[in-house]
């Protein structure tokens, strides 16, 4: 319940609209803030927030019902027709607030690199490639280890305790 109310408080407490800056894939944003916003949008944050809207609305409805006993129909109408649509329209303001740690911690160029990583699906491609690397290591490591062990033993042939060992 506290988590829902925190989301609600953040959403309702927004007062300053963020400037509209659209950043195209492959284009560096002019500021770290615009780049951070583009990064979290590429990561799917807007969709996550929109998907969480029913839970937020339910938490808000419960809170308002407690504050306004006997007015459940009015509360439902207020949430459905006034608050949720306004929160949805102003979601960019919440995103602008949320990206501030990224703005403080990274340069616009670093944020651009991270955004391009996501936009190019390199995270998914890298995961698949690392699985192939693991498969290849499993397949090749036995023969490689045998060869290296034989070479190491041959290089130490003068050591009586190692002479005659077979791999």
C-alpha positions as CSV (number, residue, x, y, z in Angstrom):
1,X,0.0,0.0,0.0
2,X,2.8,2.4,0.8
3,X,4.4,1.7,-2.5
4,X,1.2,2.6,-4.3
5,X,0.7,5.7,-2.3
6,X,4.3,6.8,-3.1
7,X,3.7,6.3,-6.8
8,X,0.5,8.3,-6.4
9,X,2.2,11.1,-4.5
10,X,4.8,11.4,-7.1
11,X,2.3,11.4,-9.9
12,X,0.0,13.9,-8.3
13,X,2.8,16.1,-7.0
14,X,4.1,16.9,-10.4
15,X,3.8,20.6,-11.2
16,X,6.3,21.5,-14.0
17,X,5.9,20.0,-17.4
18,X,9.1,18.8,-19.0
19,X,10.2,20.3,-22.3
20,X,9.2,18.2,-25.2
21,X,12.4,16.8,-26.8
22,X,12.2,13.9,-29.2
23,X,15.4,12.1,-29.7
24,X,15.6,9.8,-32.7
25,X,17.6,6.5,-32.7
26,X,21.2,7.2,-33.6
27,X,20.9,10.9,-32.7
28,X,22.7,12.3,-29.7
29,X,20.4,14.4,-27.5
30,X,21.6,17.9,-26.8
31,X,21.5,17.5,-23.1
32,X,22.1,14.7,-20.6
33,X,18.6,15.1,-19.3
34,X,17.1,14.5,-22.8
35,X,19.4,11.6,-23.4
36,X,18.5,10.1,-20.0
37,X,14.8,10.4,-20.9
38,X,15.5,8.8,-24.3
39,X,17.4,5.9,-22.6
40,X,14.6,5.1,-20.1
41,X,12.0,5.3,-22.9
42,X,14.1,2.9,-25.0
43,X,14.2,0.6,-21.9
44,X,10.4,0.6,-21.8
45,X,9.8,2.7,-18.8
46,X,6.7,4.4,-20.2
47,X,5.1,1.1,-20.9
48,X,5.9,-0.2,-17.4
49,X,4.3,2.9,-15.9
50,X,1.3,2.6,-18.1
51,X,1.0,-1.1,-17.2
52,X,1.1,-0.1,-13.5
53,X,-1.6,2.4,-13.9
54,X,-4.5,0.1,-12.9
55,X,-2.7,-0.8,-9.7
56,X,-2.0,2.9,-9.0
57,X,-5.6,3.8,-9.7
58,X,-6.8,1.1,-7.3
59,X,-4.5,2.3,-4.6
60,X,-5.7,5.8,-5.2
61,X,-9.3,4.7,-5.1
62,X,-8.8,3.0,-1.8
63,X,-7.0,6.0,-0.3
64,X,-9.7,8.4,-1.5
65,X,-12.5,6.1,-0.3
66,X,-11.0,6.2,3.2
67,X,-10.8,10.0,3.1
68,X,-14.3,10.3,1.7
69,X,-16.5,7.6,3.3
70,X,-19.9,7.1,1.6
71,X,-18.7,8.7,-1.6
72,X,-17.4,5.6,-3.4
73,X,-19.2,6.4,-6.7
74,X,-17.8,10.0,-6.7
75,X,-14.3,8.7,-5.9
76,X,-14.5,6.1,-8.7
77,X,-15.7,8.7,-11.2
78,X,-12.9,11.1,-10.1
79,X,-10.2,8.5,-10.4
80,X,-11.5,7.2,-13.8
81,X,-12.4,10.5,-15.5
82,X,-10.1,13.1,-13.9
83,X,-7.1,11.8,-12.1
84,X,-5.9,8.8,-14.2
85,X,-6.3,10.7,-17.5
86,X,-4.4,13.6,-16.1
87,X,-1.6,11.5,-14.7
88,X,-1.4,9.7,-18.0
89,X,-1.1,13.0,-19.9
90,X,1.6,14.2,-17.6
91,X,3.6,11.0,-17.3
92,X,6.6,12.7,-19.0
93,X,6.9,14.9,-15.9
94,X,7.3,11.9,-13.7
95,X,9.9,10.4,-16.1
96,X,11.8,13.7,-16.1
97,X,12.0,13.5,-12.3
98,X,12.9,9.8,-12.3
99,X,15.9,10.3,-14.7
100,X,17.7,12.7,-12.4
101,X,20.1,10.1,-10.9
102,X,21.1,9.3,-14.5
103,X,21.7,12.9,-15.3
104,X,23.8,13.4,-12.2
105,X,25.8,10.2,-12.7
106,X,26.5,10.0,-16.5
107,X,27.4,12.3,-19.3
108,X,25.1,12.8,-22.3
109,X,27.6,10.7,-24.4
110,X,27.5,7.8,-21.9
111,X,23.7,7.8,-21.8
112,X,23.7,7.9,-25.6
113,X,25.9,4.8,-25.7
114,X,23.6,3.0,-23.2
115,X,20.6,4.0,-25.2
116,X,22.0,2.8,-28.5
117,X,23.0,-0.5,-26.8
118,X,19.3,-1.0,-26.0
119,X,17.9,0.3,-29.3
120,X,20.1,-2.1,-31.3
121,X,19.0,-5.0,-29.1
122,X,22.6,-5.6,-28.3
123,X,21.7,-6.9,-24.9
124,X,19.6,-9.7,-26.4
125,X,22.2,-10.4,-29.1
126,X,25.0,-10.4,-26.5
127,X,23.1,-12.9,-24.3
128,X,22.7,-15.3,-27.3
129,X,26.4,-14.8,-28.3
130,X,27.6,-15.5,-24.8
131,X,25.5,-18.7,-24.8
132,X,27.3,-19.7,-28.0
133,X,30.7,-18.9,-26.4
134,X,29.8,-21.1,-23.5
135,X,28.8,-23.9,-25.8
136,X,32.0,-23.5,-27.8
137,X,34.1,-23.5,-24.6
138,X,32.4,-26.7,-23.5
139,X,33.0,-28.3,-26.9
140,X,36.6,-27.2,-27.3
141,X,38.0,-27.1,-23.8
142,X,38.7,-30.8,-23.4
143,X,40.9,-31.1,-26.5
144,X,42.6,-27.7,-25.7
145,X,43.4,-28.7,-22.2
146,X,44.8,-32.1,-23.4
147,X,47.1,-30.3,-25.8
148,X,48.3,-27.7,-23.3
149,X,48.9,-30.4,-20.7
150,X,51.0,-32.5,-23.1
151,X,53.0,-29.4,-24.1
152,X,53.6,-28.5,-20.5
153,X,54.7,-32.0,-19.6
154,X,57.0,-32.1,-22.7
155,X,58.5,-28.8,-21.7
156,X,59.3,-30.2,-18.3
157,X,60.7,-33.5,-19.6
158,X,63.9,-33.1,-17.7
159,X,62.0,-33.3,-14.4
160,X,62.3,-36.9,-13.3
161,X,59.0,-36.9,-11.3
162,X,57.0,-35.8,-14.4
163,X,58.7,-38.0,-17.0
164,X,56.5,-40.7,-18.4
165,X,53.2,-39.1,-17.3
166,X,50.4,-39.5,-19.8
167,X,47.4,-37.3,-20.2
